[in-house]
Amino acid sequence: MITIKVEKHHTLDSALKVYKKNLEALRVIKQLQYKKKYIKPALKNKLIKSKIAHIKKMRFQDM
């Protein structure tokens, strides 16, 4: 979670600007962490299919 300390002489706009900048930096870091792990295309497709099967199974159980 990102926290921003706003001092009395700062405006809300400047605080939002800092927050957005920190959020973008966090997204970049998460993307780099995700891309660090290489997954073979066949394994990626297998994972996607298993997720879809799990979602369908959960939907069927709810009915």
C-alpha positions as CSV (number, residue, x, y, z in Angstrom):
1,M,0.0,0.0,0.0
2,I,1.3,3.4,-0.9
3,T,1.0,6.1,1.7
4,I,1.7,9.8,1.1
5,K,2.3,12.3,3.9
6,V,0.8,15.6,3.0
7,E,2.2,18.7,4.8
8,K,0.3,21.9,5.4
9,H,1.9,23.8,2.6
10,H,1.2,21.1,0.0
11,T,-2.1,21.0,-1.9
12,L,-4.2,18.0,-2.7
13,D,-3.2,18.2,-6.3
14,S,0.5,17.9,-5.5
15,A,-0.3,14.9,-3.2
16,L,-2.2,13.2,-6.0
17,K,0.6,13.8,-8.4
18,V,3.1,12.2,-6.0
19,Y,0.7,9.3,-5.4
20,K,0.2,8.7,-9.2
21,K,4.0,8.7,-9.6
22,N,4.5,6.2,-6.9
23,L,1.8,4.0,-8.2
24,E,3.3,4.0,-11.7
25,A,6.7,3.0,-10.2
26,L,5.0,0.2,-8.3
27,R,3.3,-1.1,-11.5
28,V,6.7,-1.1,-13.3
29,I,8.3,-3.1,-10.5
30,K,5.5,-5.7,-10.5
31,Q,5.7,-6.1,-14.3
32,L,9.4,-6.6,-14.0
33,Q,8.9,-9.2,-11.3
34,Y,6.3,-11.0,-13.5
35,K,8.5,-10.9,-16.6
36,K,11.5,-12.2,-14.6
37,K,9.9,-15.7,-14.6
38,Y,9.8,-17.2,-18.1
39,I,6.9,-19.6,-18.8
40,K,7.0,-21.7,-21.9
41,P,4.0,-21.1,-24.2
42,A,2.7,-24.6,-23.9
43,L,2.8,-24.4,-20.1
44,K,1.1,-21.0,-20.3
45,N,-1.7,-22.4,-22.4
46,K,-2.1,-25.3,-20.0
47,L,-2.4,-22.9,-17.0
48,I,-5.0,-20.9,-18.8
49,K,-7.0,-23.9,-19.7
50,S,-6.9,-25.2,-16.1
51,K,-8.1,-21.8,-14.8
52,I,-11.0,-21.8,-17.3
53,A,-11.9,-25.4,-16.2
54,H,-11.8,-24.3,-12.6
55,I,-14.1,-21.3,-13.2
56,K,-16.5,-23.5,-15.2
57,K,-16.5,-26.1,-12.4
58,M,-17.2,-23.4,-9.8
59,R,-20.1,-21.9,-11.9
60,F,-21.6,-25.4,-12.3
61,Q,-21.5,-26.0,-8.5
62,D,-23.3,-22.7,-7.8
63,M,-26.3,-23.8,-9.9
